[in-house]
Amino acid sequence: MDAELSPGVSEEVRISSIRDPKFDLRIDRGDVTELAASISRHGLLHPIVVRPVNDKFELIAGSRRLAALRLLGWRKVPCQIAELNDQEAFEVALAENVNRKSLDPFEEAKAFEDYTARYGWGSESELAKKLGKSVTYVSRRLKLLTLPEDTQEILRRRKNPTLANEILAIEDEELKANLLTISSEIELSSREVRKIRRDFAKEEASQVWKEGDVTEEEKRQRAMKRTIQRTLVALKVAMHRLDEVIDNAEDDDWILLEILTQQRQELHSQINLINHVSKRIAGRRFL
């Protein structure tokens, strides 16, 4: 170690003596070039947090700052040094990253799952209290992990946890699956998903299949129902987006408004027609 240290002291530490964290909360640190340029101009505004381990130090919080300093070629870095056990180290790292909003929602969700389930250090409510967040905040993050992995990756790239939460709030599993597919294809917004969810909630409740073995005909009709619903979702998205264009159009541009209004009426007619066909198909095998 650089010096005889007591818990919670601030010292400059050789970067070469800092090892990677035992608990790395980040899936991807991203590009630190801009951060390095900012540190080069303004200096390091906040020290990184480490704990002594044997004859070295272990990084607790500040992985992007440390990566940026390495890029700049710094030899030493101001550190906050604390004696922490594994649980305390995890809590400090998680609290700093959550407060700084430096983790994406899926990184937070994975860290929450590790804390509550993998390591068993506390319940969702206990973790929420330690972070100064609501239990709902923690539970919503954890629910993100119930999504398929490919969907998680799509939503991570979109950086829109509200969109994921809106989709996850849908009880109809087929509608949920269709919206997840559509959202990756045409980049739905959370607002559009909310409108679609409300539209479908106002319509006829989900039909229930007769009990018993599923025949090939029933499988075919289920596949047809999924296709019809996906088409309905796409048409509703188009109509909602057209509504926004109409709302933002200038009143004196009456030609454009007339064309858009006719187009909206056509979309509405198509939705009604598909709804009618869907109900006829549903009436054959549904109760």
Number of C-alpha atoms within 10 A of each C-alpha: 13 12 8 5 14 11 12 15 11 16 16 15 21 17 18 12 14 19 14 13 19 12 18 16 23 18 12 10 12 8 11 16 13 10 16 22 15 14 16 13 9 9 10 16 10 11 18 20 23 27 23 18 14 8 8 17 23 20 25 29 27 20 19 19 20 21 17 22 22 16 13 14 10 13 13 16 19 17 23 20 25 19 15 18 10 10 14 13 23 21 20 18 23 25 17 17 18 17 12 9 11 16 20 18 22 22 19 23 21 18 24 23 21 16 20 16 13 11 10 11 14 14 15 21 16 13 20 18 12 14 17 12 14 13 16 12 11 19 16 18 23 19 16 22 16 10 15 10 11 9 17 17 13 16 23 16 10 13 14 15 18 17 20 25 17 18 23 20 13 19 12 14 12 16 20 18 17 19 23 24 15 17 22 13 10 10 14 17 16 18 13 19 25 17 15 21 21 12 12 17 14 9 9 9 9 15 12 10 13 11 8 6 7 10 9 9 10 16 11 10 16 17 12 14 18 15 13 16 19 19 16 21 22 19 17 21 20 14 19 16 14 17 15 10 13 18 11 9 14 11 11 8 9 11 10 14 17 12 12 17 15 12 14 19 13 13 17 15 12 14 19 13 11 17 17 12 14 16 14 11 15 18 11 10 15 14 10
